[in-house]
């Protein structure tokens, strides 16, 4: 059976509206993106149009919504848009936005579902990465809520919003294989208890909130501009939020999610715990066997399409894989035929430490240019800080180069790098690049 391929939107599409928590007018455009990009928010209203990756490591706040941020740049209330992207089977997209929060629409994911229906979907020439749990993962909230991710061969959610909803307590199971996201989930609106409205306003939230974009529950009564769209609309919206928050995990997930009284805080905590399991499993894999350890492995020919380096200064043989848009692992086989060995410690060949740093820089450039959609650019070294060489690298060693992008703002990028041989750290550094036109 042919492997599944990654996807992106077929055409750029836009939507306008106002934001829930800030009340600001906002325009948002979803654009096609290359393989392994994931979901990238681009703030077009700010100088240099900084980006924020939709990744679990970038979650900054989870009160009544999920907020992403890198440095001082933030994107609030991302869960409805991310839910729609994942629900429509989209893996990669650049989201241009001229404010710090997407439009709320009617409080559901309907405006984003309609946008994605207009945009369409297209396959990319890259395999789809999926992660199947091997053991249960559980997180528990302070109010008695909890979520368990259970190993499964498909993604599925069983959810109840049991709490002080009284007669409005509901339960539903949904999965994308037998369900239809646009019809089953996207139209379910957000809801709030009447007693919560004033405290939220006192915190400076829901400035754009009204009965046009939320359902208010007051005792057994429902306050809304229209009747409920589903008999179990509240639990369907909880499922919508879970899908959106779990999309912050960098690859498609295979697990059965059991949620009781879920919240953004619990959803995000679950995604973070699953990511820890994922990274642990990746670390246990054997790169020397030639198995990709993330998604999107690249050979030397593909690498040379991305960065300008050539022999004898191309210091990465292959990319073993990407993890989302912030991490990549490369490989360099160190042989006795390296051009630097005849002149570096003759009779006792040792790979120069500065070339290990250069190898880190090249792998970091691949991550930057391949995964963040930066084309026609070159990354120039600006600085290397906290450089440490711990062990010599000798002929016959296989250098595993691990890079994590920590900042990408405008024309400046920062990354941390580690080189390993047989799981032992041999060198490490913090790198800074200036991005210039090629």
C-alpha positions in Angstrom: 0.0 0.0 0.0 1.4 3.4 -1.0 2.3 5.7 1.9 0.2 8.7 2.7 1.5 12.1 1.6 1.6 15.4 3.4 -0.9 18.1 2.3 -1.3 21.8 2.0 -4.0 24.2 0.8 -4.4 24.4 -3.0 -5.0 28.1 -3.1 -4.6 31.1 -0.8 -7.9 32.2 0.7 -8.8 35.1 3.1 -11.3 35.9 5.8 -12.1 39.1 7.8 -13.8 39.7 11.1 -13.2 40.8 14.6 -11.3 39.1 17.4 -13.0 37.6 20.5 -10.7 38.7 23.3 -9.3 42.0 21.9 -12.3 43.0 19.8 -10.0 44.2 17.0 -10.8 44.0 13.3 -8.6 41.4 11.7 -7.8 40.0 8.2 -6.4 36.5 7.9 -5.1 34.6 4.8 -4.2 30.9 4.7 -1.5 30.2 2.0 0.1 27.0 0.6 3.3 25.9 2.3 6.0 23.4 1.5 6.4 19.9 3.1 7.4 19.8 6.8 6.5 23.4 7.4 3.6 22.6 9.7 1.4 25.6 10.6 3.2 29.0 10.7 1.6 32.2 11.8 3.0 35.4 10.2 2.2 38.8 11.8 2.0 41.1 8.7 1.1 44.1 11.0 4.6 44.1 12.6 8.0 45.1 11.3 9.9 42.3 9.5 6.7 40.2 9.6 7.8 37.8 12.4 6.5 34.3 12.5 5.3 32.0 15.2 5.2 28.2 14.7 2.1 26.3 15.9 4.2 24.0 18.1 3.6 22.8 21.7 6.9 24.4 22.8 5.5 27.8 21.8 2.4 27.7 24.0 2.4 30.8 26.3 -1.1 30.9 27.8 -4.2 28.6 28.1 -6.9 30.7 29.9 -10.1 30.4 28.0 -8.1 30.1 24.8 -4.7 28.9 23.5 -2.0 31.5 23.0 1.2 31.0 21.1 4.3 33.2 21.3 8.0 33.6 20.4 9.7 36.4 22.3 7.3 39.3 22.4 5.3 38.2 19.4 2.0 36.4 20.3 -1.0 34.9 18.6 -4.1 34.5 20.7 -7.0 32.1 20.3 -5.5 29.8 17.7 -7.4 26.6 18.5 -10.4 27.1 16.2 -8.3 27.7 13.1 -5.9 24.9 13.9 -8.8 22.6 14.6 -10.2 23.3 11.1 -6.8 22.8 9.5 -6.4 19.4 11.2 -10.0 18.5 10.7 -9.7 19.1 6.9 -6.6 17.0 6.8 -4.2 19.9 6.1 -0.6 19.4 7.3 1.2 22.5 6.2 0.1 26.2 5.8 1.3 29.7 6.3 -1.2 31.9 8.1 -0.8 35.6 7.5 -2.6 37.7 10.0 -2.6 41.5 10.6 -3.5 41.4 14.3 -2.6 39.2 17.3 -5.8 37.1 17.1 -7.8 35.3 14.4 -11.4 36.4 13.8 -13.9 34.6 16.0 -16.7 34.4 13.5 -19.8 33.0 15.2 -17.8 31.3 17.9 -17.4 28.0 16.0 -15.0 26.8 13.4 -17.5 27.5 10.6 -15.6 30.5 9.0 -12.4 28.5 8.8 -14.2 25.4 7.5 -15.7 27.6 4.7 -12.3 29.2 4.0 -10.7 25.8 3.7 -13.4 24.5 1.5 -12.7 27.4 -0.9 -8.9 26.9 -0.6 -9.1 23.2 -1.4 -6.3 20.7 -0.6 -3.4 19.3 -2.5 -0.8 16.6 -1.9 2.9 17.3 -1.5 5.7 15.0 -2.6 6.6 14.1 1.0 5.5 11.2 3.2 3.1 11.9 6.0 4.5 11.3 9.5 2.3 9.7 12.1 3.0 8.8 15.7 1.2 5.9 17.3 1.3 5.7 21.1 2.8 2.6 22.7 1.5 3.3 26.2 -1.2 5.4 27.8 -0.6 9.0 28.7 -2.8 10.7 31.3 -3.0 14.3 32.7 -5.3 15.5 35.5 -6.7 18.9 36.3 -7.3 20.5 39.6 -11.1 20.5 39.1 -11.3 16.7 38.7 -11.0 16.9 34.9 -8.7 14.5 33.1 -7.6 13.3 29.7 -6.1 10.0 28.8 -4.5 9.2 25.4 -4.7 5.5 24.8 -2.8 3.5 22.1 -4.9 3.0 19.0 -4.4 2.5 15.3 -6.4 5.7 14.5 -7.2 9.1 15.9 -10.4 9.2 17.9 -11.9 11.3 20.7 -14.5 10.3 23.4 -15.5 13.3 25.4 -17.9 14.4 28.2 -18.2 17.9 29.5 -19.6 16.6 32.8 -19.3 19.4 35.4 -21.8 21.9 36.7 -23.6 21.9 33.4 -26.5 20.0 35.1 -28.9 18.8 32.4 -26.6 20.0 29.7 -24.0 17.3 30.5 -23.2 15.5 27.2 -21.1 12.7 25.8 -19.8 12.0 22.2 -17.3 9.9 20.4 -15.9 11.1 17.1 -13.2 10.2 14.6 -12.3 11.6 11.2 -12.5 8.2 9.4 -16.2 7.8 10.0 -17.2 11.4 10.7 -17.3 14.6 8.7 -15.5 17.5 10.4 -17.3 20.2 8.6 -20.8 18.8 9.4 -20.1 17.1 12.8 -17.7 19.5 14.6 -16.9 22.8 12.8 -20.3 24.4 13.5 -20.3 23.8 17.3 -20.1 27.2 19.0 -18.1 28.2 22.1 -20.1 28.6 25.3 -19.7 30.3 28.6 -21.5 30.3 31.9 -23.3 33.5 32.8 -21.4 33.7 36.1 -18.1 33.8 34.2 -18.9 36.7 31.9 -18.1 39.6 34.3 -14.9 38.1 35.7 -13.6 37.5 32.2 -14.5 41.1 31.3 -12.7 42.3 34.4 -9.5 40.5 33.1 -9.7 42.4 29.8 -10.9 39.3 27.9 -13.9 38.7 25.6 -14.0 42.4 24.5 -15.5 41.2 21.2 -17.8 38.7 22.8 -21.6 38.8 22.3 -24.5 36.4 21.7 -23.5 36.5 18.1 -20.4 34.5 18.8 -21.1 32.5 22.0 -23.7 30.6 23.8 -24.4 31.6 27.4 -25.6 29.1 29.9 -27.6 30.5 32.9 -28.8 27.7 35.1 -31.0 25.5 32.9 -31.6 28.3 30.4 -29.7 28.8 27.1 -29.1 32.4 25.9 -28.3 32.5 22.2 -29.3 34.4 19.0 -30.3 31.1 17.5 -31.3 27.6 18.7 -28.6 25.1 19.4 -27.2 23.7 16.2 -26.8 20.2 17.7 -28.5 18.6 20.7 -25.0 18.0 22.1 -23.4 21.2 20.8 -21.4 21.8 23.9 -19.5 18.5 23.9 -18.9 18.9 20.1 -17.2 22.2 20.8 -15.0 20.6 23.4 -14.0 18.1 20.7 -13.3 20.9 18.3 -10.9 22.5 20.9 -9.2 19.2 21.6 -8.5 18.7 17.9 -7.1 22.2 17.7 -4.9 22.0 20.8 -3.5 18.5 19.9 -2.5 19.8 16.5 0.3 21.6 18.4 2.0 18.1 18.6 4.2 18.2 15.5 3.0 15.1 13.6 -0.3 13.3 13.1 -1.3 11.4 16.2 -2.8 7.9 16.4 -4.5 7.6 19.8 -7.9 7.3 21.4 -8.4 10.4 23.5 -10.7 10.0 26.5 -11.6 13.4 28.0 -13.6 14.3 31.1 -14.1 18.0 31.8 -11.4 19.0 29.3 -9.9 22.5 29.1 -7.3 24.2 27.0 -4.9 23.8 29.9 -5.5 20.0 30.0 -5.4 19.7 26.2 -2.1 21.4 26.0 -0.6 19.5 28.9 -1.6 16.2 27.2 0.0 17.4 24.0 3.2 18.3 25.9 3.3 14.9 27.6 2.8 13.0 24.4 5.6 15.1 22.9 7.9 14.0 25.7 7.1 10.4 24.9 7.7 11.1 21.2 11.1 12.6 21.7 12.1 9.8 24.1 11.2 7.2 21.5 13.1 9.2 18.8 16.2 9.3 20.9 16.1 5.5 21.4 16.1 4.9 17.6 19.4 4.0 15.9 20.4 6.6 13.4 23.4 4.5 12.2 21.0 2.0 10.8 19.9 4.7 8.4 16.3 4.9 9.7 14.7 8.4 9.6 14.1 9.6 13.1 11.6 12.3 12.3 9.7 13.2 9.1 11.1 14.4 5.9 14.5 12.7 5.5 16.8 14.2 2.8 19.8 12.7 1.0 22.8 14.7 -0.2 21.3 15.6 -3.6 18.2 17.1 -1.8 20.4 18.9 0.7 22.4 20.6 -2.1 19.1 22.0 -3.4 18.6 23.8 -0.1 22.0 25.1 0.9 24.8 26.4 -1.4 27.7 24.4 0.2 29.7 21.9 -1.9 32.6 19.5 -1.5 34.9 19.8 0.3 32.9 22.1 2.5 29.6 20.3 2.6 29.7 18.9 6.1 26.3 17.0 6.3 25.7 13.8 4.3 22.0 13.5 5.0 19.1 14.7 7.1 17.6 11.9 9.2 14.4 13.8 9.8 12.6 16.9 11.0 10.4 17.2 14.1 7.9 19.9 13.3 9.4 23.2 12.3 11.8 23.7 15.1 14.0 20.6 15.2 16.2 18.6 12.7 18.7 15.9 13.0 21.5 15.5 10.4 24.3 13.0 9.9 28.0 13.3 8.9 30.1 10.2 8.3 33.7 11.0 9.2 36.1 9.0 7.0 39.9 8.9 6.8 39.6 10.5 3.4 38.4 13.9 4.8 40.5 16.7 3.2 41.3 18.2 6.6 43.0 15.1 8.1 46.4 15.3 6.3 47.1 18.7 7.8 45.3 18.5 11.2 47.3 16.5 13.8 49.1 14.3 11.2 49.5 10.8 12.7 46.7 11.5 15.1 43.7 12.6 12.9 41.0 14.5 14.8 38.1 16.4 13.2 38.6 20.1 13.8 36.2 21.5 16.4 35.4 24.6 14.2 34.2 22.2 11.4 31.8 20.6 13.9 30.3 24.0 14.5 30.2 24.6 10.8 28.3 21.3 10.4 25.8 22.5 13.0 25.4 25.7 11.1 24.7 23.9 7.8 22.1 21.7 9.4 20.5 24.7 11.0 20.4 26.4 7.6 18.6 23.4 6.2 16.0 23.6 9.0 15.6 27.4 8.5 15.2 27.3 4.7 13.4 24.0 4.3 10.9 24.3 7.1 10.1 28.0 7.6 9.5 28.8 3.9 12.4 31.2 3.5 13.5 31.0 -0.1 16.2 32.9 -2.0 18.1 33.7 1.1 21.4 32.8 2.7 22.2 32.6 6.4 25.4 34.3 7.5 27.0 33.4 10.8 26.8 36.3 13.3 28.0 34.6 16.4 28.6 31.2 18.1 28.2 31.3 21.9 28.7 28.7 24.7 30.8 26.6 22.4 32.1 23.4 24.0 34.1 20.5 22.7 33.9 17.5 25.0 35.4 14.6 23.1 37.6 14.1 19.9 35.9 13.0 16.7 38.0 10.4 14.9 37.9 8.7 11.5 35.2 6.1 11.4 32.9 8.1 13.7 29.3 9.0 12.6 28.5 12.5 13.7 24.8 13.0 14.6 24.0 16.7 14.5 20.9 17.9 16.4 19.6 21.4 15.9 16.7 23.2 17.5 15.5 26.6 16.2 15.0 28.9 19.2 14.2 32.2 17.4 13.3 33.3 13.9 12.4 36.9 13.7 12.7 39.0 10.6 16.3 38.8 9.5 17.7 37.1 12.6 17.6 33.4 13.6 19.0 31.6 16.6 19.5 27.9 17.2 21.1 25.5 19.6 23.3 22.7 18.3 24.6 19.4 19.7 26.9 16.9 18.0 26.9 13.3 19.2 28.9 10.2 18.5 27.3 7.0 19.8 24.9 9.0 22.0 27.8 10.9 23.7 27.9 14.7 23.3 31.1 15.7 21.5 30.4 19.4 20.9 27.7 21.9 21.4 27.0 25.6 20.7 24.4 28.4 20.4 24.3 29.9 16.9 23.0 33.2 15.5 22.5 33.9 11.8 21.8 37.0 9.8 19.4 36.3 6.9 20.3 38.1 3.6 19.3 37.8 0.0 21.1 35.2 -2.0 
